[in-house]
């Protein structure tokens, strides 16, 4: 189904997709309109929408390390097999997080990542 929609769009045909599956929307759509209770809350290209939401810092260790920095302005947003995600009050805090993470163990990934459509939507409905 996804391939058919993408093929149609690449042929220049207009394709309208309505879905609650934001991961699917993110994979196949160029432009997105987010509607809540009949009101358009956000619209634009994926890059436009993602640029409005602050990215999160992801730290991934080699091995299973249960770690959390002890810093004001740093909050764990989620944990998963791909690492620990943090919301920072300021991007300047990244260096302090890195220093503490290096003391905790071997790091295999450290960097900011753009928000997903699902994260943007959650932020939008909670504001």
Residue pairs with C-beta under 8 A, 6 or more apart in sequence:
2 24
2 27
2 28
5 15
5 17
5 28
6 28
8 15
9 15
9 28
9 30
17 25
17 28
17 29
19 25
22 116
22 117
22 118
22 121
23 116
23 117
23 118
25 32
25 117
26 46
26 116
26 117
29 46
30 45
30 46
31 43
31 44
31 45
31 46
32 42
32 43
32 44
32 45
32 46
32 49
32 117
33 40
33 42
33 43
34 40
34 41
34 42
34 43
34 49
34 120
34 121
34 124
35 41
36 124
36 125
41 124
41 125
42 49
42 52
42 120
42 124
46 117
49 117
49 120
50 114
50 115
50 120
52 120
53 114
53 115
53 119
53 120
53 123
54 87
54 115
55 112
55 113
55 114
55 115
56 77
56 85
56 86
56 87
56 112
56 113
56 115
56 119
57 85
57 86
57 87
57 88
57 94
57 97
57 110
57 111
57 112
57 113
58 82
58 83
58 84
58 85
58 86
58 109
58 110
58 111
58 112
58 113
59 67
59 83
59 84
59 86
59 97
59 101
59 107
59 109
59 110
60 82
60 83
60 84
60 107
60 108
60 109
60 110
61 67
61 83
61 101
61 104
61 105
61 106
61 107
61 108
62 105
62 106
62 107
62 108
63 105
63 106
65 104
65 105
67 84
67 101
67 104
67 105
68 76
68 84
69 86
69 96
69 97
69 100
69 101
70 100
71 93
71 96
71 97
71 100
72 89
73 88
73 89
73 90
73 93
74 86
74 87
74 88
74 89
74 93
74 96
74 97
75 86
75 87
75 88
76 84
76 85
76 86
77 85
77 86
77 87
78 84
78 85
79 85
82 109
83 109
85 113
86 97
88 94
88 97
91 112
94 112
98 107
98 110
101 107
101 110
115 123
